[in-house]
Amino acid sequence: MWERIYRMLVKEFIQVLRDPRMKALIFVMPVIQLIMFGYAVTTDVDHIKTAVSDLDKSPQSRALIERFTGSGYFTVIEHTDRPERLGELLDRGKAVIGIQINPGFADDLRSGRQAVIQTIVDGTDSNTGTVAMDYAQRITLEFSRVQGNYADPGTAAEIPGAPVELRTRAWFNPDLKSRYFNVPGVIAVVLLLISLLLTAMAIVREREIGTMEQLMVTPIRPLELILGKTLPFVLICFVDVLVVTAIGVNWFHVPIHGSLWLLLFGAGLYLMSTIGIGLFISTISQTQQQALMSSFFFYLPAVLLSGFMFPISNMPEPAQWLTYLNPLRYFLVIIRDIFLKGSGWEILWPQFAALAVLGVVLMTFSSLRFQKRMA
């Protein structure tokens, strides 16, 4: 018995290690992923993109803003004299938090009256929004302690007449429910996994069982074969989009404020990229096992480098540049903005354009490589 088991182990090792591609997937892939994830995956929230509307323009208001920027948690991307500009920046996703200091802020401090500042937080990412509000509260209380000479910053909010009162509002997700942020993201991630596996595995299966050669001797042309193999997967994925969207809205009660047709259009552009990647994987894989491992080699970095779980702004700059090649990055913005913000084409057109370019390039390259492998 032990002799048979030993011979079986030797056979399996020889079969796996004789393929250079498989050796690369086994030994190189873990190293690459460890390096990538070790630098890019972080739960720290810092350098929060901040817009400021200082309408008081006093030394006291500037001192408060300097406390925000000096903390390292907030990075001011724009100063504006128009309070409505804060809403525009949050709508377009260019800022996470907006801070408004009204006229009379310094006068209220000097006279001992309670001074009020307003912060507006983008609540689509409930975790980042909650952390940003907490940081703002702590900085304001510390500033209040210094201005009012309080001994303990934790007690400043409890003392009547504290010099500064912080009033916060969360837009798009007022209750900061994490499911409102996560459910649309899960839809995009599931769509990526399904389209990758369906395309890569189905075509490799044809080659592995020998039916691809039978198709090649038929009158069907390569382009027709590609369309015949990929279009069913596109239709299946569209059905999945509708099903999981219905579950998200009706079961998890996630609101969808934007256009469903615009969402489906974005999903179509997204599927061009993901199916193009699946088609490319099918051209470099000889077996279903190779296709499966190659799919996950792309899938895991794509998820972690997309903003699905960790803010892209917190990643190192090389990792941030790498995310521009990730179609999931753009579709996450589209689906979350349509669900929670009700954004339209005028806001999301850069993401649509990026997906269109990626989709055309990936589908063209993969189709040409697939036809070359058939020839």
PyMOL commands that set and color helices and strands:
alter all, ss='L'
color gray80, all
select helices_A, chain A and resi 2-17+20-40+59-70+83-91+105-111+126-148+153-158+178-209+211-216+222-250+260-284+288-304+312-314+317-325+327-341+345-374
alter helices_A, ss='H'
color red, helices_A
select strands_A, chain A and resi 48-54+74-79+97-101+115-122+164-171
alter strands_A, ss='S'
color yellow, strands_A
deselect
rebuild
show_as cartoon
